[in-house]
């Protein structure tokens, strides 16, 4: 049975790039804000909002298209594995 995995990163993780860009992980294509232009708490609450809402309902945001966290998985013996 195939399923998409739930990504928890937008709910607890933040990286700030050298130029101030904020991303939830290294696979994310784009930025959710810039700490040189907006307060980091504002980015955490508002910049992440759309991403969190999409992930919470099982959608795969376009910025996450290259992430294998959302790859289809098979359950084998109680553990999830990548689908071939």
C-alpha positions as CSV (number, residue, x, y, z in Angstrom):
1,X,0.0,0.0,0.0
2,X,1.5,3.3,-1.1
3,X,1.3,6.5,0.9
4,X,3.0,9.9,1.2
5,X,5.0,10.5,4.3
6,X,4.2,13.5,6.6
7,X,7.0,16.0,6.8
8,X,7.4,17.5,10.3
9,X,10.2,19.9,9.4
10,X,8.0,23.0,8.8
11,X,6.7,22.6,12.4
12,X,10.1,22.6,14.2
13,X,13.0,23.3,11.9
14,X,14.4,26.5,10.5
15,X,17.7,27.3,8.6
16,X,19.0,30.8,7.9
17,X,21.2,31.1,4.8
18,X,24.2,33.3,4.6
19,X,22.2,36.0,2.9
20,X,19.4,35.9,5.5
21,X,17.0,33.6,3.6
22,X,14.9,31.3,5.8
23,X,14.1,27.7,4.7
24,X,12.7,24.7,6.5
25,X,15.3,22.3,5.1
26,X,18.0,21.9,2.5
27,X,15.6,20.5,-0.1
28,X,13.3,23.5,-0.1
29,X,13.4,25.5,-3.3
30,X,12.7,29.1,-2.4
31,X,12.6,31.1,0.8
32,X,10.0,31.7,3.4
33,X,11.3,35.1,4.4
34,X,14.5,37.0,5.1
35,X,15.8,37.8,8.6
36,X,17.5,40.9,7.3
37,X,14.1,42.3,6.2
38,X,11.6,40.8,8.7
39,X,11.8,39.7,12.4
40,X,12.5,36.0,12.7
41,X,9.4,35.4,14.8
42,X,7.2,36.9,12.1
43,X,8.7,34.6,9.5
44,X,8.3,31.6,11.9
45,X,4.6,32.4,12.4
46,X,3.5,33.9,9.1
47,X,6.1,32.9,6.5
48,X,5.7,29.2,7.4
49,X,1.9,29.3,7.6
50,X,1.0,28.3,4.0
51,X,3.6,25.5,4.0
52,X,2.4,24.1,7.3
53,X,-1.3,24.2,6.2
54,X,-0.4,22.4,2.9
55,X,1.7,19.7,4.7
56,X,-1.0,19.2,7.4
57,X,-3.6,18.2,4.8
58,X,-1.3,15.9,2.9
59,X,-0.4,18.2,0.0
60,X,3.1,18.4,-1.5
61,X,4.1,22.0,-2.0
62,X,5.8,22.9,-5.2
63,X,8.9,24.0,-3.3
64,X,9.2,20.5,-1.9
65,X,9.1,18.7,-5.2
66,X,12.7,17.4,-4.9
67,X,12.4,16.2,-1.4
68,X,12.4,12.4,-0.8
69,X,10.5,12.9,2.5
70,X,7.3,13.0,0.3
71,X,8.4,10.0,-1.8
72,X,5.8,7.2,-2.1
73,X,6.5,4.5,0.5
74,X,5.5,0.9,1.0
75,X,4.9,-0.6,4.4
76,X,7.0,-3.7,4.8
77,X,6.9,-5.5,8.1
78,X,5.7,-2.4,10.0
79,X,8.4,-0.1,8.5
80,X,8.2,2.4,5.7
81,X,10.5,1.9,2.7
82,X,11.0,3.8,-0.5
83,X,8.9,2.5,-3.4
84,X,10.9,1.5,-6.5
